[in-house]
Amino acid sequence: MFKGMGGLGDMAKMMKAAKDMQTRMTALQEELTRITVQGESGAGLVRAEATAKGELTGLKIDPAIFKAEDKEVVEDLILAAIKDVQKRATERTQAEMAKLAQEMGLPADMNLPI
């Protein structure tokens, strides 16, 4: 492309690579809003669902746990399920980022901004 122009050809390659990375990062951002992860607590009595970006999208509670005397236990189970799904969302995002980094020839553990 820029044959005979020294480092300009390398600069053009770097600019193209940066633009490709930006395009792929934007696509990944959108994909992370469509990927769902699930977390649970109390052996499945409370289940939470979120996007891979960590946005809580659903909460399911088994009616068997609704007893007035168990109020604090239920609150703890709900909180635990939400924390579990948030952790899984973070893990999924990190896995998707590592996959993208590897596809682009970068180290899998490279922290890409998202």
Secondary structure, 3 states (H helix, E strand, C coil): CCCCCCHHHHHHHHHHHHHHHHHHHHHHHHHHHHCEEEEEECCCCEEEEEECCCCEEEEEECHHHCCHHHHHHHHHHHHHHHHHHHHHHHHHHHHHHHHHHHHCCCCCCCCCCC
